[in-house]
Structures are given as C-alpha cells and as structure tokens.
Amino acid sequence: MKFVDRVVLHLAAGNGAHGVASIHREKFKPLGGPDGGNGGRGGDVVLAVDTNVHTLLDFHHHPHQKAGNGGQAAGGHRNGAHGSDLRLRVPDGTVVLDENGDVLVDLTGPGTEFVAARGGQGGLGNAALASTKRKAPGFALLGEPGEERELVLELKSVADVGLVGFPSAGKSSLIAALSAARPKIADYPFTTLVPNLGVVSAGTTTFTVADVPGLIPGAAAGKGLGLDFLRHVERCAVLLHVLDCATLEPGRDPLSDLDALESELSQYEGTFGELLEKPRLVALNKIDVPEGKELADLVRPDLEARGLRVFEISAVSHAGLRELTFALAAAVQADRAERALPESPRIVLRPRAVDDAGFTVSPDPAEPGGFIVRGEKPERWIRQTAFDNDEAVGYLADRLARLGVEKELAKQGAERGAPVTIGDVSFDFEPTGGVDIEDWAPGRRGTDERLDTSTRSRADERLAAKKSRHTGQWDEE
C-alpha cells in the first residue's frame, strides 16, 4: 500500500432545503391556516479518528467529498428529512490546517471527531413563521447552502521515541532489533521511504518508536525526504540520535553528523514546539565493527561533555540495547508524568460580551456614503430571504429593526437612500419612519404595504371608489 501523509481536501457540506408556504385546504374549512413544513438540514462533513486507518491514501485518490442535502418539505406540516452526515475516517495523529496554514485541530486519540464543514440550516415553513400578528404568512424561509472548505490534512506519527540519523545509519536495523517491526533493510541510502512504528517493552513501561526517512543537510528547507522525516518526529517525546561509527563516506564522523542533525532540527518550524527542546539521547551504532568501536570510544567523551547521554550499541549483535531500552523508557515515563492529564475534563465557557450587539456597521470604502453590515445573524437572514416576495422582504426588515441594525445605521449618519450591503445583497436604506414593528400587522399574504411603490390603486380601493360613484349617482336621482 502506498503511504500518503499529506493531502488537500475539498469539502462541501449538504445544502439545507427550502421551507414551504402552504395553506390548509379542506371542504367547509375556509380558514384552514398555514401548514407549510420546514426544509431538512444539510449533512455535516465529520473527520473521525480510526485506529484501523494508517494512511491518507483514500483522500489522495478522492479529494472531493460532499455530504447529503436536506430533504424538501411539503404542505400538511410535512418536514423534509435531514441530510446524511459524511464521516471520513482519518489516522490517529492527523493535523487539520486551513488554506492559510493555521492549525484548526489536532486529531489524536480513538474516537476524536471534528466537524470540518457544517451543513446548511433548513428554511422554516410558513406554519413555523405564523404569529398573532402574522396569522397566515405568504412566504417561507430559504434553506442555507452548506459550508465549503479546502483543508490540508497532515499525518504526524504518534510515537514516544523518534530515531534521528543520516541515511544508512542503522535506524531500521535498530527498530527491528528493539521491536517486532520488520522494516525494509538494505545497504543503500533512503531504504526507508515511509515511517515505521514499533512497540517496545522495558519492564512495566511500553512505548512506541518511530523509524522515519533519513535526514541530510538541507532537510529543513525541503531537500531529500527531510520534511517527510521532520513532520513525523514533531510529536515524539524523546529523540534518539543514531550515529554511524563505521561509515566509509569521506568527511563524515559522529561529531559532524550530530552537528548537522541538530542544525536541521533547529531550523525546522514545527507545529508542536521546538524540536531541540525535547530530551535527546545518542546511540553510537555499529560497534560490532572494530573500527566502529574505536571511534565510539574516541568521541564519547566529547558527546558527554555536551550534556548528552551516550550509549554504544550494535543493532546486529544487540550489544548495549538493554541499557538503551531502559534509558528510553525512563525518559518516556518522565515525559508522561509531566504531561499527565487532569482527572476531570475542563469545561470552557465563552459567554457573549455584554456590549456585543451581534453585528457591526462600518462605512463602505467602495461606495461613498454607503455602509456595510457584518454579523452572523444579519448575513444568515439575508441568505434565508426570498427577495421576489414582498412579505418575506418585510419580515427581513422587521428582524433587522428588532436587532437594532436600523438604529445603528441612523446613529452613524446613514441618510435615506444610502446604499447598505449585507452579505451579497445591497439595497437602499429606507427607515421605517416611526412605524412600531411590534404593533404593525401585514396586509394580504405575499405583500407588504411598506414596500408598495406602485401608484396604481389596489383592487379594494378601486371597488370602493366605484361604489361611491354609484352611490352619488343614485343620490342625485
């Protein structure tokens, strides 16, 4: 199986369905009342940790994912069905980033979930919009579109110990000797192309070790497989420098290798803190070779002078592995004790500020004398309004006036006819002019007298005028 540890996902949540404007019709019941149902909610896109998934390969081949749309409503108080959520299984240790590279969530631990894209809310039908003032609404609210996002998923291995070393330093051989892992081992560089995890036991302590691609100078800038390597050691609690004491390459020795490795670790800008702040141990490998043993004895005092714990080992003969294993276990246990979780979960409350009106009004830089209204509620109400229905537009005006948008516009100097933009819609500012929203009642369904700009008289007005003319003629006779 191909190993993929970084993908770009294009997610689309389900759209909410529109509400329905319907009037109950039954023989001998002329005033049946509104019975339009609510539209179904769109499905969410959820990322969930699954311990049986170890790669992001599925998303590499299918980067576009979409949840189900909400079901359409109908009359007779029949609501639409909710759209089905889309659950995407990701490996343990997946980091979710937005398009700007900011970390949204770190998915670690079985069962951890994150709603990556929220489905749109279904629109309310006219039955839900009925009130004592508006007994038979002639409109319904529109469903909201689902959220669309482009996210980056990065898999960062969850391991306690990370093996750091040059290619062919013996990291794969070491993890094979310490655990039951069987990585590919060969006598050429970059044999390891994907991370390998092994479980190691030392007394009562069990921990995991990660063997990742080898590191070379320039890795922090993307040279070789460096970024693939460094991404998988960010979570490690302890780093183990595996230094080759029997290399045949000219100009290389354990001290220069260590300096190069630490230089790359210091230059890498990770998500979970500086790599050089982690506890680091040194393993001088290949002491089964006579020249390697001599070189290890030679450089060991210099390494210990730097404050590093040094172990002379051989992954082939298993010499020194027991001491190294227990030293790693002690370092891991100390890190676990320091990061011990509290016994009870912490509850975080984020109350809304006292002076938070739920919206802001600011001058429009692109339109002289215009204003822009921003806020979750006003922008959501705009999306829910059918602007081809005067009554629905009047209902939107009522909601904005109750929220205080009209008052704030007037406070900031908005004049009648000033362009006002909310979301994707722009309109001219027309204040209610003293109309009491609470006492005002709409007229015929689907109309709003406050939005009537036609000079043509209504049918009832024309009928009254006609009757008055006939009455006048009869009075003269």
N, C-alpha and C positions, 0 to 999 in steps of 0.2 A: 504494500500500500504506500502511495506517495504521501510524504509528510508535508503538510501546509500549516504554517504558524502565523500567517498574516493574510487577511482578506479584506476587501472593501464590499460592504453590503448595501444594497439599495432596497430599503424597506418602505412598504406602503400599507398603512392600516386600512381597515374597512371603512367605507362611507356610511354615514347614517342616512336612513331613509326619511322621506318627507312625511309630515303628518297629513291628514286628510280632513277637508272641510265637507261635512255631510250633515243633512237634516233628516231626522227620522220621519218616515212617511208611512202612515197606516190609515186604513179606512176609518172614518169617524174620529180621527185624531189629527186635526189640522195643525195643532201646536205640539208636534212630537218632540221638538227640541234638538239640539246638536248631538250627533253620535259619531263624529269622526274619530278614528283611532290614532294612536301615536306610532310614528315610524320606529323601526328597530334600530338599535345601536350597532355601529360597526365594530368588528372584531379588533382586538389588540394584537400586536406582534410582541411576543414574550421570549426572552432569552433565558434558558434554564440550564443549570449545570447538571451534566450527566456523567457519572464516573465511568460509564462504558464507552464514552467517546474520547478519543485521544488526539484527534487532528481536526483541522478546519477544512478538510478536503471537500466535503459536500458543498460548502458555501463557495469554494473556489470554482466549482462547475456550475453552480446555480446561485449567482449573486443577487438575483432579483427575487424578492419574496413579498407576497401580498396576503393579507388576512381577508376574511369574508365580509361582504357588505351586509348591512341590515336589511331585513325584510320589509316589503311595502305594507302599509296599513290599509284599512278599508273602513267602510261605514259599519254601523251596528256595533260600535265600541270594539272593533277588532284591531288589536295592536299587531305591528309587524314583529317578526322573530328577530332576536339579536343575532348579529353575525358571529360566526365561529372564530375564536381566537386561534392564532397561529403560534405554536410553541416550537421554537428552534432549540435543539439540544447542542450545547457547547461544552468543550472540555473544562475540567477544573483548572483554574488559573488564567482564564480568559479576561483580558482587559478591553473595555469598550471605550473608544475615543470618538469625538465628534469630528466634523470636517475641518475644524481648526486645530486639531491635535490635542485638545483638552480631554482629560480623563473624566468620563462620566460615571463609571462604576468598575469595580474590581470584583469579578465573579469567582469567588473561592468558596469551597465547601459544598458538599452534596445538597441539592435542593434549593440553592440560591437562585433567585429569579430577578429579572429586571425587565420592566415594560419599556421596550425600545421605541415603540410607536403606538400612540393611543388612537383608538377608533373614534370616529366622529359620533356625536350625540344625535339621536333620532329626533326629528321635529315633533312638536306637540300637535295633536289634532284639535279641532275646534271644540270638542267636548271638554278637553282639559283647560281650554282658554276661557270657558264661559264663567261669568261672574254676575253679581247682582246688577251691575251697570250694563254689561255686555252679555245679554242672555243668549243670543244666537249669533256667535261670531261667523262672519262670512269668509274666514281665512284660516289658514293653519301655518305653523312654522315649518321652515325648510330644514332638512337634515344637514348636518355639518360634514364636510369632507374629512376623510381620515388623514392623520398626520403622515407626511412623507419625509424620510430622513435618509441620509447617507452616512453610515457609520463604518469605522475601521475596527476590526477585531484582531487583537494580537494575543497569541498564546505564549505565556511566560511560565515555564515549568515550575511546578510546586515541589521543591526539593529542599532538604535541610542543608546538604553539603554540595557545593559546586566545584568540580575539578577544573582548574585553570592551568593551561600549559600550551606549549608550542605543538604543532603537528608532529606526530610520531614520538611524543614524549612518554607514551605508555599509559595514557589515561584509560583507554578502552581495556587494556590488559588489567589495569588496577581494579576497575569496577567489576570485571569478570571474576577477579580473584576475591573481592570482598563480598560479592552477592551472587545471586543466581542468574543475573542478567548475562546475555550472550550477544554482545555487540560484535560487529564485523571488525576483525583484527587482521592487519596486513602491514608489510614493511614499506609502505609508501605514504606520503603526506595526504592529509584530508581523507583518510579512510572513513572517519565518522562524518556523515553529512547531516544527520538528524540527531536530536537529543535522545539519550538512552537513560532510563531510570532504573536504579537498583535498590533493593531493600536490604539494609544491613542491620544485624543484631549484635549488641555488645552488652552482655549481662542482661539487665532488665530494660535497657534502652533500645528502642528500634527507631531507625531513622532512614531517610532516603538520600541517595547520592545521584547527582546528575552528571553524566558524561556528555559533553556538548562539543561541537566542532572546534578544532584547534584555532589558536589565536596567533596572529602575526603582527608585526609593526604596521601601524596604519589602520588597524581593525576598527578603532573608534570612529574613523572617517568613512567606513564602509568598504575597506579593502578586504579582499578574500571573503571569508564567511564570518567576519568579525561581528557584524551586527546581529547575525543569527545566533552567534555564540553569546554575546553580552546580554541579549534580551532574556536568555534563559538562566542567567545567574543573578538577576536582579532580586529575586525572591529568596535566594539561598541565605540561610542564617550564618553559614561558615563557608569560607573559601579555602580550598587546598591547592597550593601551587605545586604542580608536579613538574619537577625539573629533571631534564635528561642529563645524566652524568656520563653517558657513553656515546654522545653524538659525534659524528665524523665530519660535520659541516665546519668549514674554517670560520674563525672569528666568533664562535659560539662557546659559551661556558655557562654554568649555573647562575653566576652572579649577573652577567649581562642579560641572560634570559629573564631573570627576576626583575631587573630594572625595566626591561621592555614591557613585560606583562603589567607591572604596576603603573607604568606610564599610560598604557591603554585604558586601564581601569579608572584612572583619574580623569581621563578626557571624556569618558562616556557619560552622557547626560541621561540618566535613567529616570524612571517614574517613582521608584521606591527608595530614594536617598542615594547618597554617595557609596560607591562600591568599596572604596578604601576604608570606610568606617566599619565595615564588617570584620569580625575576627578572622585572621588569616594564619594558616599553618603552612609549613613547607615540607614536601616529601622529595628527598633526593633518590630518584629511581635508578634502577639497573645497577645496583651494587653487586649483582652476581657476576658482572664483568670485572676482571681485575683492575683495569684502568678506571672503571667507574667507581670502584671502592676507594681507590687512592684519591681521586678527585673529590669525592664526597668528604673524606676526612680532611682534605685541604680547605674546602670552602665552608665547612660547617662553623668554625669559629666566627667567620665574618658575618654569616647569616644570624647567628645567635646574638652578635653584637648589635644587630638592628632590632632586637627585641622579638624575634620570631622563634617559635618552637619548631625545631628541625627533627625530622625522622629519616633515617636511612633505611630504604626498603628495596625489595625486589618483587615485582609483580609475577615473576616467573617462579622463583624459589620460595615465595611467600615470606621471605625474611623481613622482620620488623613490622609485619602487617597487624599483629595482635596489639602492639603498643599504639600504633597509629589509629586503629579502630576505636580503642577505648578513649584515646585523646579526643577524637572527633565526637564521640558520644557525650563526653563531659562538656564540650563546647556547645553542642546542640541542646543539652539539658539545661545549661545555664541560660541560653537564649530563650528557651521555652518558659523558664521560671520568671524571667524578666518581662516577658510579654504575656503573662497569664491573664486570661480574660476575667472580668468580674463575674461573680456568681449569678447575678440577676441582670437581665438586659436593661440598658439605659433607654429611657423614654425621652424623646426630644419633642418639646412643644414649641411651635413657632407661631405665636398669636400675631394677628394683624396689628400694625401700628395704629395708635389712636387717631392720628391725622391722615391716615390712608383712605382717600375717597374712592379708590378702585379705578381711577383714571387720571390722566394728566392732559392738560391743554397747553399747547405751545404754538408760537407763530410758525406759519408755513414759509420756509425760506424760498420756495419756488413760486409762491403766489403772494404778491403784495396785498396786505390786508386780510389774508387768509389764515386759517388755523388748522392744526392737526390734533385730533383727539386720539389718545392711545390708552389702551386698557383691555384687560381680558373680557370683561362683560360687554362694553360697547362693541368691540370687534366681533364677539360671538353673536350678538344680537343682529349685527349687520348681515352676517352670513346666514342667519335664520329667516331673514325677511324677504318676502316675495314683493318686489317693487312694482309689479304690474297690478297690485291690489291696493287701492287707496286705504282701505280699512287696516290692512297689515302695516302700511306706512304710518298711519295714525297711531297704531298700537306701539310701533317703534318710537315715535315721538313721545308718547306717554312714558315709556320706560326710560328714555334718556332724560326727560324732565324730572322724573322721580329720583334718578340717580344724581341729579344736580349738574348735568352737563350744560344745560341751557343757562343756568345761573352763572356758572363759571365762565362761559363764553362772554356773557354780558359784562362780567366783572373785569375781564381782560380787554374790554373795549370792542368787542365784535359788534358791528352795525348790521342792520337789516340788509340782506342780500350778500353778506360776506361769504366767500367760499369756505366751507368746512369739510375736511376729509376725515373719514373714519374707516380704517381698513382700506379696501379697494374702491370705496364709494365716496364721491364728492357731491355736495349739494349746497344750496344757498341757505343761509341762516335766516329762518323766519320764526321769531319768538312767538310764543302763544299769546302774548299781549294781554295778560291778566286773566286768561281762562283758567279756571280752577280744575285741575286734572281730576281731582277726586270726585267732583260733582258733575263733571261733564259726561254725558251719555251719547253714544253713537246713534246715528240715524239708521238708514236702511243697510242691510248686510252688503258688504263689499264696497261701501262708500264711506267717506269721511268729509263732513262739511267744511272742516278746516283746510282741506286740500282742494276744494272745489274752486277752480279758477275760471270756469266757463260762465259766460254772460247769459247763456240761454236759460230761461226759466225751467224749473222742473215740471214734471207731468202733473203733480198735485197742485202746483201753483197755476198752471195753465187751466186746469179743470175748475179751480176756484174762480179764476178770472172769467171764465166762460159762464159760470153760474151767475156771477154778479152782473154780467151784461144782460143775460136773460131776465134776471130779476128786475133790472132797471127798465127794460122794455115793458114788462108787464105792469110795473107801477105807473108808467106814463099812460097806458091804455086805461 
